[in-house]
Amino acid sequence: MYKSFNIKHFRGLSDLTIEPIAEINLIAGANNVGKTAVLEALWMHNAPNVPDTALRVNRFRGLESIDPERLFYELFSNFDTDSQIEFSTQGDWGDNPRLLRLHLGDRVISEVPIRGVAEGPDYGGGASDSRESRREIVLESTDETGEVSISSGYYVATQIGPGVVQEGFRSERKSMGRRAQGVFLGARQPGGQQEAVKRLSGMIEKRRDQEVVDILRHIDPRIQHLSILTRSDVPTIFADLGGPQLFPVALLGDGTLRLLSIVLAVADSDGGMVLVDEIENGLYYQVMEQVWKAIGELAIASGVQLFATTHSEECLRAAHRAFSKTDEYQFRFHRLDRVNGETRAVTYDQEMLETAIQSGLEAR
C-alpha cells in the first residue's frame, strides 16, 4: 500500500509529492491543476511493465490516435519529449522506493515502408506489409530490491488489404513478479458493461453479490437482486426491482451505473488499487455520506487503496462525516493548488480538515 507518491515531468506536473497517503484518498482542486494526471500516474506506476498504459491514459482523455512523429508527446511536461518522466513511491513493503522512469528511445529499423500507404513520413516498417515508428516509449522499473526491468512499446501499421491499413501499438514486456491489480474508472464513462459482467460473475461465484445489492440500495431501494442473463448472445446485468420482469441495469440511471462500477472494481481488486475520476458523477448529494461509508468499508475489508478526485464540496464534506464516525479515520484529503506556475499538494488529516471545513474550505 502506498504511503507517499512523487511525480516528475508528467502532463502538467513538473514535481509533485503527495504524502501521507491513507487507505482512502480524495483529491480536489481547481480545473487543470492536475487531479486526473495524479490518478493516471498512479495507475501507470502500478503497471510498470505494461507500455499499453501510455496509450490507454491518452484514450481516457479522448486522444484515440497515435502520432508516430510525436509519439506520446502529450505525456511529457511542456511536451518536452527529451525529458524523462519519473514516478516514485514509498510503501508498506519496506524502506526502499519503487521507481518507474519513462522516456522515448530510438529504434533500429532496417525494413522499408509498406506499399499502398498514402504519401507521408517514412516511419520505418516491415518487409512489404507493415511499418513501425522510429521511436518507442521505454519503461524502466526499479523495485524495492533494486532489480531493474525494462519494457517498451511502439507504433505499428499493417496493410490488411488493398488500400486498407490497420494502425496499432505493439508492446515488448519484461516479465515481473505479480503486482496487485489496479483499476482506473474515468470520468467520461461509468465502466465497461462486459467488465462489470465479469466482475459480478466473480462476486456471485463467491456468494458476495448481496454486498453489491446492499450498497446499490442506497441509491435505488427497489433493487432486490442482480442477475446475469444473455440477450442476443451478449451477457447483460439485470436487476430485480420487485416487478414482474427483470430490468436491465443500463436503464437504471447514471448514478446506479457509476456506483455499480465502483463497487465491483473495489470488490474485484483485493489488495490492489482503485482510481476513480470525479467520483461524485451521477450521485445525488443526499446519498453521498452513505455511499462513502459503504465504499470505504468494502475497500478497507478488501485491502484496497482507493484514490478519487472530485469537484464537489458536498462530496468532500460527506466523506469527512462518514469516516469521522468510524473507529479509525482512514481517510486523507489532498488539495492541489497552483503556486507560481507549479502544482503543490496540501494533505489534511481529520483535525485539519474539520477546522478547514468550519472555516469554509472549498473543494474546487
C-alpha atoms as one frame of an Amber mdcrd trajectory, in Angstrom:
protein
   0.000   0.000   0.000   1.344   3.416  -0.986   2.407   5.871   1.730   3.748
   8.676  -0.470   3.948   9.387  -4.189   6.167  11.678  -6.258   5.586  12.689
  -9.887   8.145  14.408 -12.117   7.689  15.800 -15.654   4.289  14.200 -16.306
   1.442  16.081 -18.033   1.254  19.489 -16.311   3.107  18.288 -13.202   6.808
  19.101 -13.072   7.479  17.925  -9.499   4.622  16.974  -7.166   4.700  14.982
  -3.933   1.592  13.713  -2.154   2.032  12.491   1.421   0.992  10.967   3.685
  -1.348   8.708   1.763  -4.090   6.753   3.543  -6.315   3.816   2.638  -8.981
   6.175   1.252  -7.848   9.346  -0.540  -9.804  12.202  -2.098  -8.084  14.729
  -4.377  -9.567  18.124  -5.224  -8.566  21.475  -6.671  -9.300  23.919  -9.456
  -9.698  22.913 -13.104  -6.496  21.971 -14.941  -4.468  21.681 -11.737  -3.574
  18.022 -12.354  -6.086  15.892 -10.432  -6.677  13.386 -13.229  -2.953  13.313
 -14.026  -2.248  12.135 -10.473  -4.603   9.171 -10.965  -3.033   8.380 -14.345
   0.455   8.461 -12.822  -0.576   6.133 -10.000  -2.151   3.711 -12.480   0.910
   3.677 -14.741   3.244   3.235 -11.772   1.214   0.234 -10.610   1.759  -1.464
 -14.001   5.469  -0.778 -14.589   5.933  -3.372 -17.360   2.804  -2.520 -19.379
   3.623   0.088 -22.062  -0.013  -0.045 -23.213  -0.955   2.116 -20.206   0.622
   5.068 -22.032  -1.860   4.507 -24.839  -4.827   3.928 -22.534  -4.400   7.049
 -20.384  -4.468   9.103 -23.572  -7.649   7.341 -24.657  -9.233   8.211 -21.303
  -8.681  11.819 -22.413 -10.243  11.224 -25.817  -6.897  11.009 -27.658  -7.554
   7.932 -29.778  -4.873   8.173 -32.457  -1.119   7.692 -32.228   1.125  10.268
 -33.877   4.292   8.362 -34.908   6.201  11.621 -35.405   5.330  12.884 -31.921
   4.974   9.599 -30.071   3.220  10.159 -26.706   4.390  13.764 -26.519   1.171
  14.531 -24.574   2.522  12.624 -21.554   5.568  14.843 -21.070   5.523  18.082
 -19.110   5.552  21.031 -21.553   5.583  18.373 -24.343   9.337  18.046 -23.790
   9.964  14.536 -25.138  13.693  14.882 -24.473  12.954  14.813 -20.734  12.247
  11.789 -18.538   9.045  11.093 -16.634   9.567   9.687 -13.156   7.156   8.154
 -10.651   8.416   7.143  -7.206   6.611   5.806  -4.167   7.266   4.680  -0.625
   5.023   1.953   0.723   4.406  -0.726   3.277   6.841  -3.092   1.521   9.884
  -1.587   3.295  12.223   1.391   3.330  13.224   1.350  -0.340  11.105   3.087
  -3.003   9.577   1.658  -6.136  10.610   3.739  -9.127   9.328   3.958 -12.701
  11.025   6.077 -15.375   9.572   6.663 -18.840  11.388   8.120 -21.828  11.365
   7.954 -25.611  14.125   5.966 -27.251  15.279   5.452 -30.834  14.645   2.138
 -32.523  16.855   0.478 -35.135  14.718  -0.203 -38.215  16.080  -1.673 -41.416
  12.833  -2.546 -43.197  11.042  -0.482 -45.826   7.606   1.181 -45.545   4.513
  -0.721 -46.591   3.227  -0.462 -50.138  -0.069   1.219 -50.772   0.107   3.656
 -47.863  -0.643   7.267 -48.722   2.280   9.607 -49.185   3.659  10.713 -45.842
   6.637  10.499 -43.494   8.791   7.388 -43.539   8.400   5.736 -40.106  10.334
   2.610 -40.972   8.484  -0.639 -41.488   8.165  -4.346 -42.078   9.155  -6.209
 -45.236   6.391  -5.036 -47.558   3.263  -5.084 -45.432   3.964  -3.129 -42.234
   5.712  -0.063 -40.872   6.830   0.892 -37.382   7.689   4.131 -35.617  11.328
   5.029 -35.334  10.813   5.887 -31.659   9.484   3.831 -28.785   8.334   4.543
 -25.260  10.595   2.846 -22.725   9.537   1.910 -19.183  12.398   1.350 -16.755
  11.180  -0.051 -13.448  13.241  -0.439 -10.288  11.597  -2.401  -7.489  12.278
  -2.206  -3.763  15.066  -4.800  -4.058  16.908  -2.724  -6.665  16.084  -5.070
  -9.546  15.629  -3.213 -12.860  13.164  -4.304 -15.563  12.798  -2.621 -18.960
   9.756  -2.818 -21.239   8.903  -0.849 -24.381   6.179  -0.142 -26.912   5.952
   1.409 -30.365   3.568   2.330 -33.179   2.931  -0.181 -35.950   0.751  -0.101
 -39.071  -0.157  -3.215 -41.042  -1.650  -3.427 -44.519  -4.559  -5.887 -44.303
  -5.975  -5.338 -47.782  -5.732  -3.141 -50.864  -5.613   0.413 -49.584  -6.595
  -0.725 -46.047  -4.140  -0.108 -43.230  -4.664  -1.081 -39.596  -2.800   1.041
 -37.050  -1.959  -0.085 -33.529   0.567  -0.422 -30.738   2.998  -3.249 -30.094
   4.494  -3.931 -26.667   7.592  -5.816 -25.589   7.092  -6.581 -21.911   9.629
  -7.706 -19.361   8.271 -10.433 -17.102   7.962  -9.295 -13.495   6.577 -10.566
 -10.215   2.824 -10.149  -9.907   1.630  -6.724  -8.783  -1.724  -6.143  -7.109
  -4.452  -5.204  -9.578  -5.119  -1.567 -10.404  -8.433  -0.371 -11.866  -8.971
   3.077 -13.413 -12.523   4.395 -13.773 -12.527   7.513 -15.916 -14.885  10.444
 -15.541 -16.332  10.103 -19.034 -17.587   6.534 -18.757 -19.325   4.615 -15.944
 -17.387   1.452 -16.711 -17.419  -1.204 -19.415 -20.521  -3.412 -19.409 -18.631
  -6.634 -20.119 -16.018  -5.841 -17.469 -18.862  -5.329 -14.992 -20.394  -8.660
 -16.045 -17.079 -10.412 -15.448 -16.648  -8.852 -12.021 -20.215  -9.521 -10.939
 -19.818 -13.149 -12.045 -16.898 -13.417  -9.663 -18.947 -11.919  -6.830 -21.802
 -14.358  -7.496 -19.376 -17.275  -7.527 -18.005 -16.153  -4.142 -21.577 -15.649
  -2.867 -20.836 -11.962  -2.250 -23.289 -10.449  -4.715 -25.621  -9.405  -1.893
 -22.910  -6.972  -0.746 -23.209  -5.213  -4.099 -27.005  -5.115  -3.872 -26.917
  -3.672  -0.345 -24.717  -0.777  -1.487 -26.787  -0.081  -4.620 -29.905   0.162
  -2.458 -28.531   3.435  -1.061 -29.388   4.890  -4.471 -32.344   2.715  -5.514
 -34.098   0.886  -2.637 -36.145  -1.126  -5.168 -33.165  -3.306  -6.125 -33.578
  -6.760  -4.597 -31.233  -8.925  -6.631 -28.796  -8.827  -9.575 -28.639 -11.463
 -12.300 -26.645 -12.054 -15.478 -28.753 -13.026 -18.487 -27.764 -13.494 -22.127
 -29.584 -11.423 -24.707 -28.587 -11.751 -28.396 -25.509 -13.727 -27.296 -24.374
 -10.842 -25.054 -24.216 -11.348 -21.250 -26.039  -8.448 -19.566 -26.704  -7.466
 -15.951 -30.352  -7.293 -14.905 -31.900  -6.100 -11.637 -34.919  -7.451  -9.809
 -36.946  -4.382  -8.798 -39.819  -6.396  -7.367 -41.890  -6.232 -10.555 -42.994
  -8.968 -12.951 -39.878  -8.630 -15.155 -36.167  -8.122 -14.580 -34.820  -4.682
 -15.533 -31.563  -4.013 -17.441 -29.269  -2.068 -15.096 -28.226   0.066 -18.078
 -31.656   1.725 -17.790 -31.415   2.492 -14.069 -29.585   5.804 -14.445 -26.038
   7.128 -14.390 -25.771   7.153 -10.601 -26.599   3.450 -10.260 -24.230   2.506
 -13.087 -21.457   4.639 -11.630 -21.826   3.154  -8.163 -22.075  -0.374  -9.563
 -18.805   0.032 -11.479 -17.024   1.411  -8.384 -18.296  -1.307  -6.051 -17.429
  -4.105  -8.486 -13.954  -2.654  -9.113 -13.239  -2.468  -5.369 -14.611  -5.947
  -4.683 -12.542  -7.397  -7.546  -9.243  -5.768  -6.532  -8.295  -7.480  -3.256
  -5.027  -5.966  -2.046  -4.892  -3.649  -5.051  -5.744  -0.111  -6.066  -8.874
   1.558  -7.480  -8.736   5.021  -9.057 -11.953   6.944  -9.701 -12.007  10.235
 -11.580 -14.815  12.588 -10.463 -16.335  10.069  -8.084 -19.429  12.210  -7.470
 -20.643  11.927 -11.100 -24.285  10.837 -11.174 -24.618  10.595  -7.376 -27.297
  12.610  -5.576 -25.726  14.716  -2.835 -28.047  13.399  -0.096 -26.792   9.814
  -0.504 -23.079  10.634  -0.617 -22.377  10.035   3.073 -23.955   6.570   2.979
 -22.150   5.790  -0.275 -18.786   6.837   1.167 -19.400   4.723   4.268 -20.266
   1.651   2.201 -17.406   2.033  -0.300 -14.934   2.759   2.493 -15.935  -0.307
   4.482 -15.709  -2.520   1.391 -12.311  -1.109   0.383 -10.779  -1.483   3.838
 -12.162  -5.011   4.257 -10.704  -5.933   0.846  -7.326  -4.292   1.486  -7.936
  -1.953  -1.453  -6.374   1.513  -1.583  -8.807   3.995  -3.102  -7.902   7.260
  -4.831 -10.655   9.532  -6.153 -10.986  13.075  -7.457 -13.891  15.473  -7.003
 -15.134  18.949  -7.861 -17.866  18.742  -5.240 -17.628  20.364  -1.828 -20.562
  18.236  -0.657 -18.693  15.098  -1.735 -15.747  16.146   0.444 -17.939  17.003
   3.420 -19.842  13.724   3.094 -16.597  11.715   3.052 -15.337  13.541   6.138
 -18.591  12.910   8.007 -18.623   9.229   7.028 -15.059   8.490   8.119 -15.320
  10.628  11.265 -17.899   8.111  12.526 -15.516   5.155  12.189 -13.218   3.819
  14.913 -10.143   4.792  12.896 -10.068   7.751  10.489  -8.550   6.067   7.415
  -9.117   8.996   5.078  -6.969  11.827   3.730  -7.936  14.857   1.679  -5.304
  16.171  -0.740  -5.843  19.700  -2.028  -3.948  20.646  -5.206  -3.173  24.301
  -5.900  -1.049  26.057  -8.454   1.615  28.217  -6.838   3.947  30.305  -9.036
   3.073  28.113 -12.000   3.734  24.821 -10.161   1.167  22.406  -8.706   1.574
  21.726  -4.997  -0.362  19.413  -2.663  -1.519  20.034   0.888  -2.753  16.969
   2.784  -5.384  17.273   5.504  -5.821  14.819   8.379  -9.051  14.638  10.396
  -8.348  17.587  12.678  -7.031  19.832   9.920  -9.967  19.022   7.655 -12.531
  19.641  10.385 -11.035  23.069  11.025 -10.810  23.853   7.323 -14.441  22.869
   6.664 -15.633  25.014   9.541 -13.623  27.882   8.033 -15.300  27.467   4.650
 -12.822  25.305   2.698 -13.854  24.756  -0.918 -13.076  21.600  -2.855 -12.671
  23.351  -6.208
